[in-house]
Amino acid sequence: MNNKKPVFVIAGPTAVGKGTVLQEVMRQRPDLWYSVSATTRASRPGEIDGQHYYFITDTEFDQLIAEHKMLEWAVVHKVHRYGTPVEPINEALAAHKSVILEVDLAGARQVRQSMPQAVQIFIAPPSWEELERRLLTRGTEDAAEQARRLETAKAELAAQDEFDYVVINDSVANATQQIVQIIDSIR
């Protein structure tokens, strides 16, 4: 019997609602350990360092990479870097906790290489038009950033077959229920 806890990888295009769905998953399954990513982008209003992301400088990010302290990392939307510090994940697994990560497509691919046993879940929008609407109405990016994110989203959606599961986020409640069912069936 394998008592090693699973690692769940959540990915999907910009504005698909990953953060909102994951908040609800964590509310329903508080025993999961959520990995906080590091990023070189500035915080958005309401984001808290260490809770939503670790907001770090390019120099700090470079140091983590040089010291092999990132499970995965990528340049996202051709501007900022995001990554998953590996030490907290190893500590959570050593404490027999199931881990959940939120990463982009490149990050999911890197995790697949280093942790092939990780369960990968892709959150997809119900339609391209709905994804565009969500991005445009959230008002957190300027027009140039929105265009970059939509271009990235095309490649991400094209790669969804690489994942173990695809969950359509037609509503937060439905997407959350599907992800919780996947997690519960594996743990």
C-alpha positions in Angstrom: 0.0 0.0 0.0 1.4 3.4 -1.0 0.9 6.0 1.7 2.5 8.8 -0.3 0.1 11.6 -0.8 -0.7 12.8 -4.3 0.2 16.1 -6.0 -2.6 17.7 -8.0 -1.6 20.2 -10.7 -4.2 22.7 -11.9 -3.7 24.7 -15.1 -5.8 26.5 -17.6 -5.9 29.7 -19.6 -6.0 33.2 -18.3 -9.4 34.4 -16.9 -10.8 30.8 -16.8 -11.4 31.2 -13.1 -8.7 29.0 -11.7 -8.2 31.1 -8.6 -11.9 31.3 -7.9 -12.4 27.6 -8.3 -9.3 26.7 -6.3 -10.5 29.0 -3.4 -13.7 27.0 -3.3 -11.9 23.6 -3.6 -9.7 24.7 -0.6 -12.7 25.7 1.3 -14.3 22.3 0.8 -11.0 20.4 1.3 -9.0 22.4 3.8 -6.7 19.4 4.4 -5.1 20.0 1.0 -1.9 21.9 1.1 -1.9 24.8 -1.5 1.4 25.7 -3.0 2.0 29.5 -3.2 3.8 30.4 -6.4 6.5 33.1 -6.7 6.2 35.8 -9.4 8.1 38.8 -10.6 4.9 40.7 -11.5 3.6 43.5 -9.2 0.7 42.6 -6.9 -2.8 43.4 -7.9 -5.2 45.2 -5.5 -6.1 42.9 -2.6 -3.3 40.4 -3.2 -1.2 39.6 -0.2 2.4 38.5 -0.4 2.9 35.0 0.8 -0.8 34.2 0.5 -1.7 34.8 -3.1 1.9 34.8 -4.4 5.4 35.5 -3.2 6.1 38.8 -5.0 9.9 38.7 -5.6 12.5 40.6 -7.7 14.1 39.3 -10.9 17.3 38.9 -8.9 15.6 36.8 -6.2 14.0 34.7 -8.9 17.3 34.2 -10.7 18.8 33.0 -7.4 16.1 30.4 -6.8 16.6 29.0 -10.3 20.4 29.0 -9.9 20.1 27.1 -6.6 17.6 24.5 -8.2 14.9 25.6 -5.7 12.1 25.8 -8.3 10.0 22.8 -9.2 8.9 24.6 -12.3 9.0 28.1 -13.7 8.2 30.0 -16.8 7.9 33.4 -18.5 4.2 33.9 -18.7 2.5 36.2 -21.3 6.0 37.1 -22.5 6.5 39.4 -19.6 6.7 38.1 -16.0 8.1 35.0 -14.5 6.1 32.6 -12.3 7.4 29.5 -10.5 6.8 27.0 -7.8 9.3 26.9 -4.9 10.2 23.2 -4.3 11.1 23.2 -0.6 7.6 23.9 0.7 6.2 21.1 -1.5 8.8 18.6 -0.2 8.0 19.6 3.4 4.2 19.2 2.8 4.7 15.8 1.2 7.0 14.7 4.1 4.2 15.7 6.5 1.9 13.4 4.5 -0.2 16.1 3.0 -1.8 16.1 -0.4 -0.5 19.0 -2.4 -2.3 21.2 -5.0 -0.5 23.5 -7.4 -1.7 26.1 -9.8 0.6 26.5 -12.8 0.6 27.5 -16.4 1.0 25.1 -19.3 4.8 25.3 -19.4 4.8 24.7 -15.6 2.5 21.7 -15.9 4.9 20.2 -18.5 7.9 20.7 -16.3 6.1 19.1 -13.3 5.1 16.1 -15.6 8.9 15.6 -16.3 10.0 15.8 -12.6 6.8 14.3 -11.0 5.2 12.0 -13.6 2.9 10.7 -10.9 1.3 14.1 -10.3 -2.4 14.3 -11.3 -2.9 17.0 -13.9 -6.3 18.8 -14.2 -7.0 21.4 -16.9 -9.7 24.0 -16.3 -11.3 25.1 -19.6 -13.8 27.8 -20.4 -17.2 26.8 -21.8 -16.3 28.7 -25.0 -13.7 31.0 -26.4 -16.2 33.9 -26.4 -16.8 33.4 -22.7 -13.1 33.4 -22.0 -12.7 36.7 -23.8 -15.7 38.2 -21.9 -14.2 37.1 -18.6 -10.8 38.6 -19.4 -12.2 41.9 -20.7 -14.7 42.4 -17.9 -12.4 41.7 -14.9 -10.5 45.0 -15.6 -7.1 43.9 -14.2 -5.1 44.2 -17.4 -4.6 46.9 -20.1 -5.5 46.3 -23.7 -1.9 45.2 -24.6 -1.8 42.7 -21.7 -5.2 41.4 -22.6 -4.1 40.7 -26.2 -0.9 38.9 -24.9 -3.0 36.8 -22.6 -5.5 35.8 -25.3 -2.7 34.8 -27.6 -1.2 32.6 -24.8 -4.7 31.1 -24.1 -5.0 29.8 -27.7 -1.8 27.6 -27.2 -3.0 26.6 -23.7 -6.4 25.4 -25.0 -4.8 23.5 -27.8 -2.8 21.5 -25.2 -5.6 20.4 -22.9 -5.4 16.8 -24.2 -2.0 16.6 -22.4 -3.8 16.6 -19.0 -5.3 13.7 -17.1 -8.6 15.5 -16.7 -10.4 18.4 -18.3 -13.0 20.3 -16.3 -15.2 22.9 -18.0 -15.7 26.0 -15.8 -19.3 26.8 -16.8 -19.9 27.7 -13.2 -17.7 27.8 -10.1 -20.0 25.3 -8.3 -19.8 22.7 -11.2 -16.1 23.0 -11.7 -15.4 22.8 -8.0 -17.6 19.7 -7.6 -15.8 18.0 -10.5 -12.3 18.8 -9.1 -13.3 17.7 -5.6 -14.6 14.4 -7.0 -11.4 13.8 -8.9 -9.3 14.6 -5.8 -11.5 12.4 -3.5 -11.3 9.5 -6.0 -7.5 9.5 -5.9 -6.6 10.2 -2.3 
